[in-house]
Amino acid sequence: MDYDVVVAGGGPVGLMLACELRLGGARVAVLERLTEVDPTIKGGAITTPSAEALYRRGMLPALAEVQRQAMDRSQAFVRERNGGDGRRAAGQGLGIVGHFAGILLRADLVDYREPGLGDAGPAAEIAFVAQQDIERLLGRRADELGVDVRRGVELTGFDADDGAVTVRTSHGAIRAGWLVGCDGGRSAVRKLAGFEFPGTDPEITCHQAVVEMTGTEDLKVGWTATDTGVYAYGPMPGRVVTVEFDGPPTDRDAPVTAEDLQARLRRVSGVNVTITTVRTATRFTDHARQVTEYRKGRVLLAGDAAHVHSAFGSQGLSLGIGDAMNLGWKLAAVIGGRAPEGLLDTYTSERHPVGASVLDWTRSQVAAMRPNPQSRALREIVSDLAGTVAGTTYLTARLNSAGVRYALPGEHPLTGRSTPDLELTDGGRLADHLHRGRALLLDLTDDPKLRALAAGYADRVDILTAGCPSRPELAAVLVRPDGFTAWAADAGAQAPTSGLAEALKEWFEMPEEAMTQG
């Protein structure tokens, strides 16, 4: 066997998955047909779950530096646009946490007491990071971890049997135990494996570009709805977006020209701009599809290969990073003999509902963007709601998947949710103890009974005894490698260890054959 896993696709999702697999001890090869990071403009921001995942792997300082540089460029654009006044940005100096259909969501209207909001620690401060920067950071991390990233190598086919997968590439065949398709919305792996891919058809054509142009004095900064569509200008110098409801593009692969962009921006904005140079441009649409299952035998899918939708709100990257975090530790555990193969069934059962929710989120934004009386009436109502604490809090929670809760056994409010980034008396935070990608039993009351139950899992579960003054009600938390809570108990409970043995067995019990061999 050449590798334990071949990952098709070396974008952020494929690289994140490969890093997670390496942390779990798997031998991984990543196949990427491009020789360099694609410079074409893509998502310019990430949501909190993506920042949180990268933070848990020790990448917060690098993210913060990339964001600082991006913010400097954005503020320079705002100052130039507003005659040197950097405060007069869209939102009039108020922090913006995202948007729904171009309706800005103000940070001062978010109630951070909502479950899933306000408990991500320093990761909550990270948002303004472009997809290409994420890919570069993950590429360096993959190199550090010893992932074999093969650029300029394209998957051309594969044959899977009960024991392995033979992957055919433009540079020869590779034999591996598993194949994971992270190869985008037009995934060759998905098509060749025969995954069902139902969904809804597109109705819009969108263009996003970074250009040089004149005549911009009357272009509004931010998102603007007009009688012919929706457009955005900024927050980066020269960045424009147009949304038109004239059906999907006839040829998505045709070059995006300055003439076409200019005509579309003039038509949607009503401003007689002149585009002189196109630095980078892309077009996309709003078809929304999702595979019915994320695994077929030894072939799995993650990211856009498993689900596609419009790019509004940078949801796709966050959804894919979440897939990688969920799948990586599970597949590595199966490969390493630390878990039965049935553990992989939880990948679909946990992630498919999250993907379906994001697809509906993007569909609803398209509904609020249509330039017809019904949708414009809906847009006015959503705008009114976004001007309230309750409305903005709900929309922000949906944008950040704060309501995600996997259906895990247990009644504790934290069970099945992303674990809060607890401040601990050892001087660190929870995320500081998750860098190695291992499970963690956090004992907050110095209870020897808890530690005794986990003692038999020492090669799979780290144990940390520390206090957490900010959450005195918590007695203990069992954190999975992906950062989600597998079990938790409160201080003063009649049976503080109740359910822990079952949770440890559910997620970290060795297969019988592995125990027999041991």
C-alpha positions as CSV (number, residue, x, y, z in Angstrom):
1,M,0.0,0.0,0.0
2,D,1.5,3.3,-1.1
3,Y,-0.6,5.5,1.3
4,D,-3.4,5.1,3.8
5,V,-5.4,7.9,2.1
6,V,-5.3,9.7,-1.2
7,V,-7.0,13.1,-1.0
8,A,-8.1,14.5,-4.4
9,G,-7.9,18.2,-4.3
10,G,-5.4,20.5,-2.6
11,G,-7.5,23.5,-1.8
12,P,-8.2,24.5,1.9
13,V,-10.5,21.6,2.5
14,G,-8.2,18.9,1.1
15,L,-5.2,20.4,2.9
16,M,-7.1,20.7,6.2
17,L,-8.2,17.0,5.9
18,A,-4.7,15.9,5.1
19,C,-3.3,17.7,8.1
20,E,-6.0,16.1,10.4
21,L,-5.2,12.7,9.0
22,R,-1.5,13.2,9.6
23,L,-2.1,14.3,13.2
24,G,-3.9,10.9,13.6
25,G,-0.9,9.0,12.2
26,A,-2.2,8.3,8.7
27,R,0.1,8.3,5.6
28,V,-1.5,10.8,3.2
29,A,-1.0,12.0,-0.4
30,V,-2.8,15.1,-1.8
31,L,-3.3,15.3,-5.5
32,E,-3.7,18.8,-6.9
33,R,-3.9,19.5,-10.6
34,L,-2.8,23.1,-10.3
35,T,0.9,23.8,-9.8
36,E,0.3,27.0,-7.7
37,V,-2.4,28.5,-5.5
38,D,-5.2,29.8,-7.8
39,P,-5.0,33.6,-7.6
40,T,-8.6,34.0,-8.9
41,I,-10.7,36.0,-6.5
42,K,-12.7,33.8,-4.1
43,G,-14.1,34.2,-0.6
44,G,-12.6,37.2,1.3
45,A,-13.7,36.2,4.8
46,I,-14.2,33.2,7.0
47,T,-16.8,32.5,9.6
48,T,-16.1,31.7,13.2
49,P,-16.2,27.9,13.0
50,S,-13.3,28.0,10.4
51,A,-11.3,30.4,12.6
52,E,-12.0,28.2,15.6
53,A,-10.9,25.0,13.9
54,L,-7.6,26.6,12.8
55,Y,-7.1,28.2,16.2
56,R,-7.5,24.8,17.8
57,R,-4.6,23.6,15.7
58,G,-2.3,26.5,16.8
59,M,-2.7,28.7,13.7
60,L,-4.2,31.8,15.4
61,P,-1.1,34.0,15.2
62,A,-0.7,33.4,11.5
63,L,-4.4,34.1,10.9
64,A,-4.2,37.3,13.0
65,E,-1.3,38.6,10.9
66,V,-3.0,37.9,7.6
67,Q,-6.2,39.6,8.9
68,R,-4.1,42.7,10.0
69,Q,-2.7,43.1,6.5
70,A,-6.2,42.7,4.9
71,M,-7.7,45.3,7.3
72,D,-4.9,47.7,6.5
73,R,-5.7,47.5,2.8
74,S,-9.4,47.9,3.5
75,Q,-9.0,50.9,5.7
76,A,-6.8,52.5,3.1
77,F,-9.6,52.0,0.6
78,V,-12.2,53.6,2.9
79,R,-9.9,56.6,3.7
80,E,-9.3,57.2,0.0
81,R,-13.0,56.8,-0.7
82,N,-14.1,59.2,2.1
83,G,-11.5,61.9,1.7
84,G,-9.2,60.6,4.4
85,D,-11.9,59.8,7.0
86,G,-11.4,56.1,7.8
87,R,-14.4,56.1,10.1
88,R,-17.0,56.6,7.3
89,A,-17.1,52.9,6.2
90,A,-20.3,51.0,5.4
91,G,-22.0,50.8,8.8
92,Q,-20.7,54.3,9.8
93,G,-17.8,53.0,12.0
94,L,-19.8,50.1,13.5
95,G,-18.3,46.6,13.4
96,I,-19.9,44.4,10.8
97,V,-20.1,40.6,11.5
98,G,-21.4,39.6,8.0
99,H,-24.4,40.0,5.8
100,F,-27.6,38.3,4.7
101,A,-28.3,38.9,1.1
102,G,-26.2,42.0,1.3
103,I,-28.0,43.3,4.4
104,L,-25.2,44.1,6.8
105,L,-25.3,42.7,10.3
106,R,-24.0,45.0,13.0
107,A,-21.8,43.7,15.8
108,D,-23.4,46.0,18.3
109,L,-26.7,44.3,17.8
110,V,-25.5,40.8,18.5
111,D,-26.4,39.2,21.8
112,Y,-23.3,37.1,22.5
113,R,-25.0,35.2,25.2
114,E,-26.7,33.1,22.5
115,P,-25.3,29.5,22.6
116,G,-22.5,29.2,20.2
117,L,-21.8,33.0,20.1
118,G,-19.3,34.7,22.3
119,D,-17.6,31.5,23.5
120,A,-15.0,30.9,20.7
121,G,-12.3,32.9,22.5
122,P,-9.8,34.8,20.3
123,A,-11.1,33.0,17.2
124,A,-14.1,35.2,17.3
125,E,-11.9,38.1,16.4
126,I,-10.8,36.5,13.1
127,A,-13.0,36.9,10.0
128,F,-11.2,39.0,7.3
129,V,-9.0,36.3,5.8
130,A,-9.1,35.4,2.1
131,Q,-9.4,31.8,0.9
132,Q,-6.1,31.9,-0.9
133,D,-4.4,32.9,2.4
134,I,-6.0,30.0,4.2
135,E,-4.7,27.7,1.4
136,R,-1.2,29.0,1.7
137,L,-1.2,28.7,5.5
138,L,-2.5,25.1,5.3
139,G,0.0,24.3,2.6
140,R,2.9,25.3,4.9
141,R,1.3,23.3,7.8
142,A,0.9,20.2,5.5
143,D,4.6,20.4,4.7
144,E,5.5,20.7,8.4
145,L,3.4,17.6,9.2
146,G,4.9,15.5,6.3
147,V,1.9,15.4,4.0
148,D,2.9,14.4,0.4
149,V,1.4,17.2,-1.6
150,R,1.7,16.5,-5.3
151,R,1.0,19.6,-7.4
152,G,0.4,19.3,-11.1
153,V,-1.0,15.8,-10.6
154,E,-4.6,15.2,-11.6
155,L,-6.8,12.2,-10.7
156,T,-8.1,10.5,-13.9
157,G,-9.9,7.5,-12.5
158,F,-9.9,4.9,-9.8
159,D,-10.9,1.3,-9.0
160,A,-12.1,0.5,-5.5
161,D,-12.6,-2.9,-3.9
162,D,-13.2,-4.1,-0.3
163,G,-9.6,-3.7,0.7
164,A,-8.2,-0.7,-1.1
165,V,-8.4,1.9,-3.9
166,T,-6.2,2.1,-6.9
167,V,-6.1,5.8,-8.0
168,R,-5.1,6.5,-11.6
169,T,-3.4,9.9,-12.1
170,S,-1.7,11.9,-14.9
171,H,1.6,10.7,-13.3
172,G,0.8,7.0,-12.7
173,A,-1.2,4.8,-10.3
174,I,-1.3,5.0,-6.5
175,R,-2.6,2.3,-4.2
176,A,-4.2,3.5,-1.0
177,G,-6.6,2.3,1.6
178,W,-9.1,5.2,1.1
179,L,-9.9,7.9,-1.3
180,V,-11.4,11.3,-0.3
181,G,-12.7,13.7,-2.9
182,C,-12.1,17.3,-2.0
183,D,-12.0,18.3,-5.6
184,G,-14.6,21.0,-5.7
185,G,-18.1,21.4,-7.1
186,R,-17.4,19.6,-10.3
187,S,-15.8,16.7,-8.4
188,A,-14.4,14.0,-10.6
189,V,-14.4,11.6,-7.6
190,R,-18.1,12.2,-7.0
191,K,-19.0,11.6,-10.6
192,L,-16.8,8.5,-11.0
193,A,-18.1,7.0,-7.8
194,G,-21.7,7.5,-8.7
195,F,-22.9,9.6,-5.8
196,E,-26.4,10.9,-6.1
197,F,-26.4,14.7,-6.2
198,P,-30.0,16.1,-6.0
199,G,-30.8,19.8,-5.5
200,T,-32.2,22.9,-7.1
201,D,-31.3,24.6,-10.4
202,P,-29.7,28.0,-10.7
203,E,-31.4,31.3,-11.6
204,I,-28.7,33.9,-11.2
205,T,-25.4,34.9,-12.7
206,C,-22.9,36.5,-10.4
207,H,-19.6,38.1,-11.1
208,Q,-16.9,39.0,-8.6
209,A,-13.8,40.8,-9.6
210,V,-11.0,43.2,-8.6
211,V,-10.6,45.9,-11.2
212,E,-9.3,49.3,-12.0
213,M,-12.0,51.8,-13.1
214,T,-13.0,55.4,-13.3
215,G,-16.3,57.1,-12.7
216,T,-16.9,55.4,-9.4
217,E,-17.9,58.6,-7.5
218,D,-21.6,57.5,-7.4
219,L,-21.0,53.8,-6.6
220,K,-22.1,53.1,-3.1
221,V,-19.7,51.3,-0.8
222,G,-21.0,48.0,0.5
223,W,-24.1,46.0,-0.8
224,T,-26.8,47.8,-2.8
225,A,-30.1,46.5,-4.1
226,T,-31.4,48.1,-7.3
227,D,-34.3,47.6,-9.7
228,T,-32.1,45.3,-11.9
229,G,-30.2,43.3,-9.3
230,V,-27.7,43.7,-6.5
231,Y,-24.1,45.0,-6.5
232,A,-21.3,45.4,-4.0
233,Y,-18.3,47.7,-4.1
234,G,-15.4,47.2,-1.6
235,P,-14.3,46.7,1.1
236,M,-11.0,46.0,-0.7
237,P,-9.7,48.4,-3.4
238,G,-11.4,47.7,-6.7
239,R,-13.5,44.8,-5.6
240,V,-16.9,44.6,-7.2
241,V,-19.8,42.0,-7.3
242,T,-22.8,42.0,-9.5
243,V,-25.9,39.7,-9.1
244,E,-28.3,39.4,-12.0
245,F,-31.4,37.3,-12.3
246,D,-31.2,36.5,-15.9
247,G,-30.5,32.8,-15.5
248,P,-27.2,30.9,-15.2
249,P,-24.3,31.7,-17.4
250,T,-24.3,30.0,-20.8
251,D,-20.6,29.3,-20.5
252,R,-19.1,29.4,-16.9
253,D,-15.6,28.8,-18.3
254,A,-15.5,31.6,-20.8
255,P,-13.0,34.4,-19.9
256,V,-14.5,37.3,-17.9
257,T,-13.8,40.4,-19.9
258,A,-13.6,44.1,-18.9
259,E,-16.3,44.8,-21.4
260,D,-18.7,42.3,-19.9
261,L,-18.0,43.3,-16.3
262,Q,-18.4,47.0,-17.2
263,A,-21.8,46.4,-19.0
264,R,-23.1,44.3,-16.0
265,L,-22.0,46.8,-13.4
266,R,-23.5,49.7,-15.3
267,R,-26.7,47.8,-15.8
268,V,-27.1,46.8,-12.1
269,S,-25.7,50.0,-10.5
270,G,-26.9,52.6,-13.0
271,V,-23.5,54.3,-12.7
272,N,-21.5,55.0,-15.9
273,V,-18.2,53.5,-14.7
274,T,-15.4,52.6,-17.1
275,I,-13.3,49.5,-16.3
276,T,-9.8,49.8,-17.6
277,T,-8.1,46.8,-16.1
278,V,-9.3,43.4,-14.7
279,R,-6.9,42.0,-12.2
280,T,-8.9,38.9,-11.3
281,A,-12.5,37.9,-12.0
282,T,-14.8,34.9,-11.7
283,R,-18.4,34.1,-12.2
284,F,-20.7,31.8,-10.2
285,T,-24.3,30.9,-9.9
286,D,-26.7,29.6,-7.2
287,H,-27.4,25.9,-8.0
288,A,-27.7,24.2,-4.6
289,R,-27.0,20.4,-4.5
290,Q,-25.9,17.9,-1.9
291,V,-25.0,14.2,-2.1
292,T,-27.4,11.9,-0.3
293,E,-24.5,10.2,1.5
294,Y,-20.9,11.3,2.1
295,R,-19.4,7.8,1.8
296,K,-19.6,4.9,-0.6
297,G,-17.4,2.1,0.6
298,R,-13.8,3.3,0.6
299,V,-14.6,6.6,-1.2
300,L,-15.7,9.7,0.8
301,L,-16.4,13.3,-0.1
302,A,-15.8,16.6,1.7
303,G,-16.3,20.3,1.0
304,D,-17.8,21.4,-2.4
305,A,-17.5,17.8,-3.7
306,A,-20.3,16.9,-1.3
307,H,-22.4,20.1,-1.5
308,V,-22.5,23.2,-3.7
309,H,-24.4,26.5,-3.3
310,S,-24.0,30.2,-4.0
311,A,-21.0,31.9,-2.5
312,F,-22.8,34.5,-0.5
313,G,-21.4,34.9,3.0
314,S,-18.3,32.6,2.5
315,Q,-20.3,29.7,3.8
316,G,-18.7,27.1,1.5
317,L,-15.2,27.3,3.0
318,S,-16.4,27.1,6.6
319,L,-18.7,24.2,5.8
320,G,-15.8,22.3,4.1
321,I,-13.4,23.0,7.0
322,G,-16.0,21.5,9.3
323,D,-16.3,18.4,7.1
324,A,-12.5,18.0,7.3
325,M,-12.4,18.4,11.1
326,N,-15.2,15.9,11.5
327,L,-13.9,13.3,9.1
328,G,-10.1,13.6,9.7
329,W,-9.9,12.1,13.2
330,K,-12.5,9.5,12.5
331,L,-10.8,8.1,9.4
332,A,-7.4,8.3,11.1
333,A,-8.7,6.3,14.0
334,V,-10.2,3.6,11.7
335,I,-6.9,3.4,9.8
336,G,-4.9,3.2,13.0
337,G,-7.1,0.4,14.5
338,R,-8.3,2.7,17.2
339,A,-11.9,2.6,16.1
340,P,-14.3,0.3,14.2
341,E,-15.1,1.2,10.6
342,G,-18.7,1.9,11.7
343,L,-17.4,5.2,13.2
344,L,-17.4,6.6,9.7
345,D,-21.2,6.3,9.5
346,T,-21.3,9.2,11.9
347,Y,-19.6,11.4,9.3
348,T,-22.7,11.5,7.1
349,S,-25.2,11.5,10.0
350,E,-23.5,14.5,11.6
351,R,-22.4,16.6,8.7
352,H,-25.3,16.1,6.2
353,P,-27.8,18.1,8.2
354,V,-25.3,20.9,8.6
355,G,-24.8,21.0,4.8
356,A,-28.6,20.9,4.2
357,S,-29.0,23.9,6.5
358,V,-26.4,25.9,4.7
359,L,-28.0,25.2,1.3
360,D,-31.3,26.5,2.6
361,W,-29.5,29.6,4.1
362,T,-28.1,30.4,0.7
363,R,-31.4,29.8,-1.1
364,S,-33.1,32.2,1.3
365,Q,-30.6,34.9,0.4
366,V,-31.3,34.5,-3.3
367,A,-35.0,34.9,-2.5
368,A,-34.4,38.2,-0.7
369,M,-32.3,39.5,-3.6
370,R,-34.7,39.1,-6.5
371,P,-35.7,42.4,-8.1
372,N,-39.4,41.8,-8.0
373,P,-42.0,43.4,-5.7
374,Q,-42.5,40.3,-3.6
375,S,-38.8,39.8,-2.9
376,R,-38.2,43.5,-2.3
377,A,-41.0,43.5,0.3
378,L,-39.4,40.5,1.9
379,R,-36.1,42.3,1.9
380,E,-37.5,45.3,3.7
381,I,-38.9,43.1,6.4
382,V,-35.5,41.2,6.8
383,S,-33.8,44.6,6.9
384,D,-36.1,45.7,9.7
385,L,-35.4,42.5,11.6
386,A,-31.6,43.0,11.1
387,G,-32.0,46.3,12.9
388,T,-33.0,44.5,16.1
389,V,-31.0,42.6,18.6
390,A,-33.1,39.5,18.2
391,G,-33.0,39.6,14.4
392,T,-29.3,40.2,14.1
393,T,-28.4,37.6,16.8
394,Y,-30.5,35.0,14.9
395,L,-28.9,35.8,11.5
396,T,-25.4,35.9,13.0
397,A,-25.9,32.6,14.7
398,R,-27.1,31.0,11.4
399,L,-24.2,32.6,9.5
400,N,-21.7,31.1,12.0
401,S,-23.5,27.7,12.4
402,A,-23.8,28.5,16.1
403,G,-26.9,26.4,16.4
404,V,-25.1,23.2,15.2
405,R,-25.6,20.4,17.6
406,Y,-24.8,16.8,16.7
407,A,-27.3,14.3,18.0
408,L,-25.1,12.7,20.6
409,P,-26.4,10.9,23.7
410,G,-26.6,13.0,26.8
411,E,-28.7,15.8,28.2
412,H,-26.1,18.3,29.1
413,P,-26.5,21.6,27.1
414,L,-22.9,21.3,25.8
415,T,-23.2,17.8,24.5
416,G,-23.0,17.7,20.7
417,R,-21.9,21.4,20.5
418,S,-18.6,23.0,19.8
419,T,-16.9,23.2,23.1
420,P,-16.4,26.8,24.5
421,D,-12.9,28.0,24.6
422,L,-12.6,27.8,28.4
423,E,-10.0,29.9,30.3
424,L,-8.2,27.5,32.6
425,T,-6.1,28.0,35.8
426,D,-3.1,26.5,34.1
427,G,-2.7,29.8,32.4
428,G,-4.0,28.7,29.0
429,R,-7.3,28.1,27.2
430,L,-8.9,25.0,26.0
431,A,-7.7,25.5,22.4
432,D,-4.1,25.4,23.7
433,H,-4.6,21.7,24.6
434,L,-6.1,20.6,21.3
435,H,-3.1,21.4,19.0
436,R,-2.2,17.7,18.6
437,G,-5.6,16.7,17.4
438,R,-6.3,14.3,20.3
439,A,-9.4,13.9,22.5
440,L,-9.3,15.6,25.9
441,L,-11.0,14.8,29.2
442,L,-11.0,18.1,31.1
443,D,-11.4,17.5,34.8
444,L,-12.4,20.8,36.4
445,T,-13.0,19.5,40.0
446,D,-9.9,17.3,40.6
447,D,-12.1,14.1,40.6
448,P,-10.0,10.9,40.7
449,K,-13.1,8.9,39.7
450,L,-13.2,10.7,36.3
451,R,-9.6,10.1,35.7
452,A,-9.8,6.5,36.6
453,L,-12.6,5.9,34.1
454,A,-10.4,7.4,31.3
455,A,-7.2,5.8,32.4
456,G,-7.7,2.9,30.0
457,Y,-7.9,5.3,27.0
458,A,-4.5,7.1,27.7
459,D,-3.2,6.4,24.2
460,R,-6.4,8.0,22.7
461,V,-7.6,10.6,25.3
462,D,-5.5,13.2,27.0
463,I,-6.4,14.1,30.6
464,L,-6.1,17.6,32.1
465,T,-6.9,18.6,35.6
466,A,-7.4,22.4,35.9
467,G,-9.9,24.9,37.2
468,C,-12.2,27.2,35.2
469,P,-13.3,30.2,37.4
470,S,-15.5,31.7,34.7
471,R,-17.6,28.5,34.5
472,P,-17.8,27.2,38.1
473,E,-20.9,25.2,37.2
474,L,-18.9,22.8,35.0
475,A,-17.3,19.7,36.5
476,A,-15.9,18.0,33.5
477,V,-15.9,18.0,29.7
478,L,-15.0,15.2,27.2
479,V,-13.8,16.9,24.0
480,R,-13.5,15.0,20.8
481,P,-10.5,15.7,18.5
482,D,-12.7,18.0,16.3
483,G,-13.5,20.2,19.3
484,F,-17.1,19.0,19.8
485,T,-18.3,18.0,23.3
486,A,-18.9,14.2,23.6
487,W,-19.9,14.4,27.2
488,A,-20.1,17.0,30.0
489,A,-21.2,17.1,33.7
490,D,-22.0,19.9,36.1
491,A,-20.5,20.4,39.5
492,G,-22.8,19.2,42.3
493,A,-24.5,16.5,40.2
494,Q,-25.6,13.5,42.1
495,A,-23.7,11.2,39.8
496,P,-20.9,13.4,38.2
497,T,-19.4,10.5,36.3
498,S,-22.7,9.3,34.8
499,G,-22.5,8.7,31.1
500,L,-18.7,9.2,30.9
501,A,-17.9,5.5,30.5
502,E,-20.5,5.1,27.7
503,A,-19.2,8.2,25.9
504,L,-15.6,7.0,26.1
505,K,-16.6,3.6,24.7
506,E,-18.8,5.2,22.0
507,W,-16.0,7.3,20.6
508,F,-12.7,5.8,21.6
509,E,-13.2,2.1,22.3
510,M,-10.7,-0.1,20.4
511,P,-12.2,-2.6,17.9
512,E,-12.3,-6.2,19.3
513,E,-9.8,-7.5,16.7
514,A,-7.3,-4.7,17.7
515,M,-7.7,-5.6,21.4
516,T,-7.2,-9.3,20.6
517,Q,-4.1,-8.6,18.6
518,G,-2.8,-6.3,21.3
